[in-house]
């Protein structure tokens, strides 16, 4: 975790996100991330050095979990990096273990590829809430942690613009989204200039 935000976003691909709850462990391979690089990034909660109780986890040591709500109801999960106010949004995982529990959290009848293929779906599926997980240190937590997974070759990584970024000037165009090529568990595929 002790690496710059953009590197961390790339390096987390293929790693296994693990969540322990209800006496069971759920696991999913990280297949999609976005980097939010801190002070200069207009799309980042830490833009301009802004520091509040809500985003304080982004200013803690690298590997601190930052969970926040969007639309007042859905949660998103991030991991802080070495820069102040920077972190990596985990956008999607490929469910590997504890799939029946993930599916139950998501309401029952949902296809495997749709269980955790989006930031809020992921949080619902794996029971990641601000109350339970925000400010946990992922390197020593018994609730949530990262395990080594598979090595993802550079040729298997697609880099593109982040999803849903608006009114942020040049930061809307920055290619800070990373995902595994041809992985059906990715949240959203954009086809442009012959790229996935």
C-alpha positions in Angstrom: 0.0 0.0 0.0 3.0 2.3 0.4 3.1 3.4 -3.2 1.6 6.4 -5.0 -2.1 6.4 -5.8 -1.9 5.7 -9.6 0.5 2.8 -9.0 -1.7 1.4 -6.3 -4.8 1.5 -8.5 -2.9 -0.6 -11.1 -1.3 -2.9 -8.6 -4.6 -3.8 -6.8 -5.9 -5.4 -10.0 -5.8 -9.2 -9.5 -5.5 -8.9 -5.7 -8.2 -10.6 -3.5 -10.4 -8.4 -1.4 -11.6 -10.4 1.7 -14.4 -9.5 4.1 -15.2 -11.4 7.2 -18.8 -11.1 8.7 -21.5 -13.3 10.0 -18.9 -16.0 10.8 -18.0 -16.3 7.1 -15.4 -15.0 4.7 -16.3 -13.5 1.3 -13.6 -13.0 -1.3 -13.5 -11.3 -4.6 -10.7 -10.6 -7.1 -10.3 -6.9 -7.8 -11.0 -6.3 -11.5 -11.6 -2.5 -11.7 -10.2 0.5 -9.8 -10.0 4.3 -10.1 -7.3 6.6 -8.7 -8.2 9.8 -7.0 -4.8 11.5 -6.5 -5.5 14.1 -3.8 -4.9 17.8 -3.6 -4.8 18.6 -7.3 -7.5 16.2 -8.5 -10.8 18.2 -8.8 -12.8 14.9 -8.7 -11.2 13.8 -5.4 -12.7 14.4 -2.0 -9.2 15.6 -0.9 -9.1 18.3 -3.6 -7.4 21.5 -2.5 -6.4 19.8 0.8 -10.0 19.7 1.9 -10.1 17.7 5.1 -13.3 16.9 7.0 -14.5 14.3 9.4 -16.1 12.5 6.4 -12.9 12.2 4.4 -10.4 12.0 7.3 -9.5 8.3 6.4 -7.9 9.6 3.2 -5.4 11.4 5.4 -4.5 8.4 7.5 -1.7 6.0 6.7 -1.7 4.2 3.4 -4.0 1.2 3.4 -6.8 2.9 5.5 -10.3 2.1 4.4 -12.4 5.1 3.4 -16.1 4.5 3.0 -18.5 7.2 2.0 -22.2 7.5 0.9 -23.4 8.7 -2.5 -27.0 9.9 -3.1 -27.5 9.6 0.7 -27.9 5.9 0.6 -25.3 3.9 -1.4 -21.7 3.4 -0.2 -18.4 3.3 -2.0 -15.2 1.7 -0.7 -11.7 3.2 -1.1 -8.2 2.5 0.1 -5.9 5.4 1.0 -2.5 5.7 -0.7 0.7 7.5 0.4 -0.3 11.0 -0.7 -2.5 13.1 1.6 -6.1 13.0 0.6 -5.6 10.4 -2.1 -7.1 7.0 -2.5 -8.2 4.2 -4.8 -11.9 3.5 -5.4 -12.6 -0.2 -5.8 -15.2 -0.3 -8.5 -15.7 -4.1 -9.0 -14.6 -7.5 -7.9 -15.1 -11.0 -9.4 -16.8 -13.1 -6.6 -14.7 -16.1 -5.6 -15.8 -17.3 -2.2 -18.9 -16.7 0.0 -20.9 -16.1 -3.2 -24.2 -17.3 -1.7 -23.8 -14.8 1.2 -22.9 -12.0 -1.3 -26.0 -12.9 -3.3 -28.2 -12.8 -0.3 -26.9 -9.4 0.7 -27.8 -8.2 -2.9 -31.3 -9.5 -2.5 -31.2 -13.0 -3.8 -31.7 -13.6 -7.5 -28.8 -11.9 -9.2 -26.4 -13.3 -11.8 -22.8 -13.9 -10.6 -21.5 -11.2 -12.9 -23.9 -8.7 -11.4 -23.2 -9.3 -7.7 -20.3 -6.9 -7.3 -19.9 -5.2 -10.7 -20.1 -1.6 -9.5 -18.9 0.3 -6.4 -22.1 0.3 -4.5 -23.1 -3.2 -5.6 -19.7 -4.3 -4.2 -20.3 -2.6 -0.9 -23.8 -4.2 -0.5 -22.6 -7.6 -1.6 -19.6 -7.7 0.8 -21.3 -5.8 3.7 -18.9 -2.9 3.5 -20.5 0.0 5.4 -19.1 3.3 6.7 -20.1 2.4 10.3 -18.3 -1.0 10.1 -15.3 -0.4 7.8 -14.4 3.3 7.6 -10.9 3.9 9.1 -10.0 0.2 9.3 -6.4 -0.4 8.4 -6.6 -3.1 5.7 -3.1 -4.4 6.6 -4.2 -5.6 10.0 -8.0 -5.7 10.1 -9.8 -8.9 11.0 -12.9 -7.5 9.2 -11.4 -6.6 5.8 -8.1 -7.3 4.2 -6.2 -7.9 0.9 -4.6 -11.2 -0.2 -2.2 -11.9 -3.0 -4.1 -13.0 -6.1 -3.0 -13.4 -9.7 -0.4 -11.3 -11.5 -2.1 -9.2 -14.2 0.1 -8.5 -17.2 0.2 -4.9 -18.6 -1.2 -6.2 -21.8 -4.3 -7.3 -19.9 -5.0 -3.9 -18.3 -7.2 -1.3 -19.9 -6.7 2.3 -18.9 -9.4 4.9 -19.4 -11.4 7.9 -18.1 -13.1 7.5 -14.7 -16.8 6.9 -14.7 -19.3 9.7 -13.9 -16.8 12.5 -13.5 -18.4 15.9 -14.4 -17.7 19.6 -13.8 -14.0 18.9 -13.1 -12.3 20.5 -16.0 -9.3 18.6 -17.4 -9.7 16.0 -14.6 -12.7 14.6 -16.5 -10.3 13.4 -19.3 -7.6 12.0 -17.1 -7.1 8.3 -17.6 -7.1 7.1 -14.0 -9.4 4.1 -14.4 -7.9 0.6 -14.6 -9.6 -2.7 -15.3 -8.8 -6.2 -16.5 -9.4 -6.7 -20.2 -12.2 -9.0 -21.2 -13.3 -9.6 -17.6 -17.1 -9.9 -17.5 -17.2 -8.6 -13.9 -16.1 -5.1 -14.8 -18.8 -2.5 -14.1 -18.9 -0.6 -17.4 -17.1 -1.1 -20.7 -16.6 1.9 -23.0 -15.7 1.3 -26.6 -13.7 4.1 -28.1 -10.8 4.3 -30.6 -10.8 0.5 -30.9 -10.1 0.1 -27.2 -12.3 -1.7 -24.7 
